[in-house]
Amino acid sequence: MSAKNTTKVLIGGKIVTLCGYESEEYLQQVAAYINRKLAELNDVRGFSRLPAETKYTMLSLNVADDYFKAKKQAEVYEEDLQTKDKELYDLKHELVTLQMKLEKLQKNNRQ
């Protein structure tokens, strides 16, 4: 198991200490993602006047929305990959069958 990393990041203008087994670079990327989401929400009219608890709820909902959309897209890609794998298998099987038929016909023509 890799060592636990601790790094300080800036989230919403505040320094936060993050700990995890991921790299420091990854933890910084997570913080940057949260900052981008906060910036998006801050562009929404009236967001800055909301109570802190409501802001955090909105942030959580936006992050969860991104997660579920990404998860759904990953499922679509996985289904597509499985379909393409089956098509490839079927094509390879057809190719082998046709090669065997060709060899048989060539053998019959030589006789």
C-alpha positions as CSV (number, residue, x, y, z in Angstrom):
1,M,0.0,0.0,0.0
2,S,1.3,3.4,-0.9
3,A,2.0,6.1,1.7
4,K,-0.7,8.5,2.8
5,N,-0.2,12.0,1.3
6,T,-1.1,15.2,3.0
7,T,-1.2,18.4,1.1
8,K,-2.6,21.9,1.6
9,V,-5.0,23.2,-1.1
10,L,-6.9,26.4,-1.7
11,I,-10.7,25.8,-1.9
12,G,-13.0,28.8,-2.0
13,G,-10.3,31.1,-0.8
14,K,-9.5,29.0,2.3
15,I,-6.5,26.8,2.8
16,V,-7.6,23.2,3.5
17,T,-5.5,20.2,4.4
18,L,-6.3,17.1,2.3
19,C,-5.1,13.6,3.2
20,G,-5.3,10.5,1.1
21,Y,-3.4,7.8,-0.7
22,E,-3.6,9.6,-4.0
23,S,-0.8,11.8,-5.2
24,E,-0.5,15.4,-4.3
25,E,-1.1,16.3,-7.9
26,Y,-4.4,14.4,-7.8
27,L,-5.5,16.1,-4.6
28,Q,-4.7,19.5,-6.2
29,Q,-6.8,18.5,-9.2
30,V,-9.7,17.7,-6.9
31,A,-9.4,21.1,-5.2
32,A,-9.3,22.8,-8.6
33,Y,-12.5,20.9,-9.7
34,I,-14.3,22.1,-6.5
35,N,-13.0,25.7,-7.2
36,R,-14.4,25.5,-10.8
37,K,-17.8,24.3,-9.5
38,L,-17.8,27.2,-6.9
39,A,-16.9,29.7,-9.7
40,E,-19.8,28.3,-11.8
41,L,-22.2,28.7,-8.9
42,N,-20.9,32.2,-8.0
43,D,-21.9,33.2,-11.5
44,V,-25.5,32.3,-10.8
45,R,-27.5,35.3,-9.8
46,G,-28.3,35.4,-6.1
47,F,-26.0,32.5,-5.1
48,S,-23.7,34.8,-3.1
49,R,-26.6,35.9,-0.9
50,L,-27.6,32.3,0.1
51,P,-26.8,31.0,3.5
52,A,-23.5,28.9,3.7
53,E,-25.4,25.7,4.3
54,T,-27.5,26.2,1.1
55,K,-24.3,27.0,-0.9
56,Y,-22.7,23.8,0.3
57,T,-25.9,21.9,-0.6
58,M,-25.9,23.4,-4.1
59,L,-22.2,22.6,-4.5
60,S,-22.9,19.0,-3.4
61,L,-25.8,18.7,-5.8
62,N,-23.7,20.0,-8.7
63,V,-20.9,17.6,-7.9
64,A,-23.3,14.7,-7.6
65,D,-24.9,15.7,-10.9
66,D,-21.5,15.6,-12.6
67,Y,-20.8,12.2,-11.0
68,F,-24.0,10.6,-12.1
69,K,-23.7,12.0,-15.6
70,A,-20.1,10.7,-15.9
71,K,-21.2,7.4,-14.5
72,K,-24.0,7.1,-17.1
73,Q,-21.6,8.1,-19.9
74,A,-19.1,5.4,-18.7
75,E,-21.9,2.8,-18.7
76,V,-22.8,3.9,-22.3
77,Y,-19.2,3.5,-23.3
78,E,-19.0,0.1,-21.6
79,E,-22.1,-1.1,-23.5
80,D,-20.7,0.2,-26.7
81,L,-17.4,-1.5,-26.1
82,Q,-19.2,-4.8,-25.4
83,T,-21.2,-4.5,-28.6
84,K,-18.1,-3.7,-30.6
85,D,-16.3,-6.7,-29.0
86,K,-19.1,-9.0,-29.9
87,E,-19.2,-7.6,-33.5
88,L,-15.4,-8.1,-33.7
89,Y,-15.7,-11.7,-32.4
90,D,-18.5,-12.4,-35.0
91,L,-16.4,-10.9,-37.8
92,K,-13.4,-13.0,-36.8
93,H,-15.5,-16.1,-36.7
94,E,-17.0,-15.3,-40.1
95,L,-13.5,-14.7,-41.5
96,V,-12.2,-18.0,-40.2
97,T,-15.3,-19.8,-41.7
98,L,-14.8,-18.1,-45.1
99,Q,-11.1,-18.9,-45.1
100,M,-11.9,-22.6,-44.4
101,K,-14.4,-22.6,-47.3
102,L,-11.9,-20.9,-49.6
103,E,-9.2,-23.5,-48.7
104,K,-11.7,-26.3,-49.3
105,L,-12.7,-24.8,-52.7
106,Q,-9.0,-24.3,-53.7
107,K,-8.2,-27.9,-52.7
108,N,-11.2,-29.2,-54.7
109,N,-10.1,-27.1,-57.8
110,R,-6.6,-28.6,-57.7
111,Q,-8.0,-32.2,-57.8
